[in-house]
Amino acid sequence: MESLMRTGRVFYGWYIVIGGMIVALLQGAFYVYGFSVFYVPLVQSLGSSRAALGGVIGLSRLEGGLIAPVAGWLIDQYGPRRLMFFGLGVMGLGFFVFSQINALWQLYAIFLVMSLGASLGSSRPVTVAVANWFIRRRGLATGLLYAGFGLGGSFSFALAWCIDQFGWQTSAMIGGVLFIVIGYPVAFMMRHRPEDMGLLPDGDTIDESANDGMIESGTVSESSTSVINEVEMTPRQAMSTLAFWMLALAYAAWASVVTVVTVYQIPFLQEEVGVSLTTAAGVASFFPFLSIIGRVGFGITADKVNVRYILPVLFLGQAVGLSLLAILPSISWAPLYLVVFSLSYGGSIPLRTVIVANFYGRKNFGTISGLLQFVDLPGTALAPFFVGWVFDSVGSYRPGFFIIAAMTLLGAFALIFARAPKITSQHTTRGRAG
């Protein structure tokens, strides 16, 4: 089996990308974007306030941020496969339990458990794996990976139809089955780094004759055709740079706007624009679908243009897009909001990953990216609760949307100061390229 993986004509890194897309699709459909579809049925079923229900996703994101550094370290040390088996199992069982709840505290409890599963079993391990398998084509590979989340979000319409036809409980059970039946085969084929299979990032070639005796040990021959210096910073070194803290501030703002839109987009369209759940979910499904263009398109661009020049513009686009949603007079104006926000949001997703890997390297990418998620906790945890509180106080989501848009502008400004750290010999490792 391993021999076939190494000798196949298609670089195995692309199989990693495809597998990651499948897991991302599941998480996007049922967890990341799916909560917004479950939102109104849960309000009606549990009789809870918007603020209390918004706090569920905020608290689960808080937990995800708290364990992110540990999860990243575990992936760096042990690879993605074992953690994916555990995390996907937790997600699958979690959706089964979710389908049986009848009280708000039970919803909080199960989403905390599912947040653990999501951190260990889906987005983080596949993101780390893809970042490790690619350097020159990292932007394209990461953009394709995150296109899976966009495709998953496009299933919001199908999930809404399923809820209308069979109820939210049955729909949740379907999600649980899919996480196990589809997720486990993907976890089995995951590999941590190309070097573990005697390969090089991006599918670069090596001297096969000199490498024959080295491949089983997972090392690469010293007679490879060329040598590159690859940046490899430790977490401590990364945290000592200004760029790390500017990225942290920007990502906190990004987490705020993304969490608010994914949680409140459908309720806003239902309750303030006055459309049905199916129509609102249909609009929402175009949001991640259109974002695929940004994810892949700007991912490709990131392989050719300095990422730090692109990201601030994309953050600005998200601020403008959320403001357009806030002033939406009728559903006929939704396409304008969708185009502006979806493209800028989609483009920012892979570039957030690419810039961290480019600045700090592959070896400790999981840990460093986990630390960045940890320090953006205020935006992730408080933003949905805050917007829910605004609605409960004034009867509208719009003021909360404007405030979150202003925070996103602050994030764009911070990115201007996020420059690549100065590299010395202690920050590099000698790698092989074909």
Stockholm file with secondary structure:
# STOCKHOLM 1.0

chainA/1-434         MESLMRTGRVFYGWYIVIGGMIVALLQGAFYVYGFSVFYVPLVQSLGSSRAALGGVIGLSRLEGGLIAPVAGWLIDQYGPRRLMFFGLGVMGLGFFVFSQINALWQLYAIFLVMSLGASLGSSRPVTVAVANWFIRRRGLATGLLYAGFGLGGSFSFALAWCIDQFGWQTSAMIGGVLFIVIGYPVAFMMRHRPEDMGLLPDGDTIDESANDGMIESGTVSESSTSVINEVEMTPRQAMSTLAFWMLALAYAAWASVVTVVTVYQIPFLQEEVGVSLTTAAGVASFFPFLSIIGRVGFGITADKVNVRYILPVLFLGQAVGLSLLAILPSISWAPLYLVVFSLSYGGSIPLRTVIVANFYGRKNFGTISGLLQFVDLPGTALAPFFVGWVFDSVGSYRPGFFIIAAMTLLGAFALIFARAPKITSQHTTRGRAG
#=GR chainA/1-434 SS CHHHHHHSSSCHHHHHHHHHHHHHHHHIIIIITHHHHHHHHHHHHHCCCHHHHHHHHHHHHHHHHHHHHHHHHHHHHHCHHHHHHHHHHHHHHHHHHHTTCCSHHHHHHHHHHHHHHHHHHSHHHHHHHHHHHCSTTHHHHHHHHHHHHHHHHTTHHHHHHHHHHHCHHHHHHHHHHHHHHTHHHHHHHCCSCGGGGTCCGGGCCCCHHHHTTTGGGTCCCTTCSEEEEEEBCCHHHHHTSHHHHHHHHHHHHHHHHHHHHHHHHHHHIIIIICCCHHHHHHHHHHHHHHHHHHHHHHHHHHTTSCHHHHHHHHHHHHHHHHHHHHTCCSGGGHHHHHHHHHHHHHHHHHHHHHHHHHHHBSTTHHHHHHHHHHHTHHHHHHHHHHHHHHHHHHSCSHHHHHHHHHHHHHHHHHHHTCCCCCCCGGGEEEEEEC
#=GC SS_cons         CHHHHHHSSSCHHHHHHHHHHHHHHHHIIIIITHHHHHHHHHHHHHCCCHHHHHHHHHHHHHHHHHHHHHHHHHHHHHCHHHHHHHHHHHHHHHHHHHTTCCSHHHHHHHHHHHHHHHHHHSHHHHHHHHHHHCSTTHHHHHHHHHHHHHHHHTTHHHHHHHHHHHCHHHHHHHHHHHHHHTHHHHHHHCCSCGGGGTCCGGGCCCCHHHHTTTGGGTCCCTTCSEEEEEEBCCHHHHHTSHHHHHHHHHHHHHHHHHHHHHHHHHHHIIIIICCCHHHHHHHHHHHHHHHHHHHHHHHHHHTTSCHHHHHHHHHHHHHHHHHHHHTCCSGGGHHHHHHHHHHHHHHHHHHHHHHHHHHHBSTTHHHHHHHHHHHTHHHHHHHHHHHHHHHHHHSCSHHHHHHHHHHHHHHHHHHHTCCCCCCCGGGEEEEEEC
//
